[in-house]
C-alpha cells in the first residue's frame, strides 16, 4: 500500500494506481467509480471476482471503449450509467464506506500503470469523504442507464471516427444527437433533479449498526452496575451514558490514548468498562451535573421537542439548540471568529435550503431512521450545509424515541478505548 496515500505510477516508488484496487479492498465491498473514460474491463472483473458490487459511471466519448463496456455491463454485480456531455470529466473511486481516491486517472489501461497520474487517498474520517460520496450520488441520479442497445449504437458511431481532432468533435456531437445530451446539472442551473436512489445506505447502515451494537454492550454493563447519576425523568439513560463517555475522554483517554488499548471482547472488556463506570460514579463531573442537566438538555428540548416547535423556531433559538451538539459546537475550532462566525457561515450557506423542514424530516418522519440519516448525509435533496455525519447522528441520539445513542467522534473514540472495533468519525 502507498505509504503516502498517493498513487502516481512512479517506478521508483512502485505507487501504481492499479495497486489501489487491492490496497483498499480487503473484504467484499461496494465500489463506486466515476471515470470520464473507460477502457479497462479487467479491473471491474477483478472486483467482481473478489465479491464486490460495482457502480460505474462513464462518459460516452473517445477513448471510452464500447468493447470494454460490453464486457462489464452484463457482469453480475455491475451497474453502469453514462453521460454524453463533454463537461463530465471526474476521476473518483470510492471503496465501501472507508476510502475515496480522487485525482487525474481515468479507468483506462494507460492510467492504471503507465501515465503520469496523481491520485490522492481520502479516508472516511475526513469530512471531504462524505462530500465526495454525496457528489457520486448526484452523478448517479442523473446519469442514463447503459444497456446493450446503447452500446450497439455507440459502437456504430465510433466506427466512423478517425484520429483527426475534428472527427472526434463530430463524434461527440453525433453521440449527443442520437443518444441524447446527458449532462450532469449543477444545482444552480435550475434543472429539476430526478429522485435519487439512496446510495451508500447499506454501507452506512452496516457501520452505524456496528456502533449501536457496541453501545448496547456498554449500556448493558452500565445498567448491571445498578446506579444512576440522576433519574430517568431528569435525563434519559442514553444521555447520561454520553456524559460518562465525555468524562472518560476528558479524564482517562485524552489525546491519542483512546487507540492505545487492545481490542477486547467478553468478560475482559466488560470488566474494563465496569471499572471506568465505578470511577465515574464516585467522581464529580460538573459538566454533566451543572451544564448538561440544567442548561443544554432544556435548551435542546425547547427547539426539538416537537415538529411544531422546530418549524416555528427563529434563527437564534435554532442555532442555540444545534450548539448543544458536541460535534456541532466543536466546529468552532475552524472559525477564528467564534460562535458569531459559525452562526453566520451556517445560515449564509443554507439561505436557499429549508433547514427546519429537513431537520423535521430527520427527527420526526416515519420509516427507517438509518435511511433518513443517510439522506441527510449523502443526498443533496436533503443535505444541510455545515452539518455533517457526526452532527446528523448526534442529533438523532439527543432527540429520538427509539433509544438510539448519541454517536459522534467522542463516542467512537471511547468505544475503541473500551476495546470495540468501530469506524471512527471526524
Protein Blocks (a to p, Z undefined) as FASTA:
>chain_A
ZZklpaehiaklopafklmmmmmmcbdcddddddfbacbfklmmmmmmnopacddddddd
dfbdfklmmmmmmgghiacdddfbfklccdcddehjlbccddjbccdfklmmmmccdddd
ddfklmklmmmmmmmmmmmmmpccddfklmmmmmmmmmmpcfbfklmmmmmmmmmmmnop
addddfklopacdddddehklmmmmmmmmmmmmmmmmmmmmmmnopafbdfklpcfklmm
mmmmmmmmmmmmgcjlmmmpccdehjllmmmmmmmmmmmmmpccfklmmmmmmmmmmmmm
mmmmpmklmmmpcfklmmmmmmmpmklmmmmmmmmnlmmlmmmmmmmmmmmpcfklmmmm
mmmmgcjfklmmmmmmmmmklpcghiafklmmmmmmmmmcnopacddfklmmmmmmnopa
cdddZZ
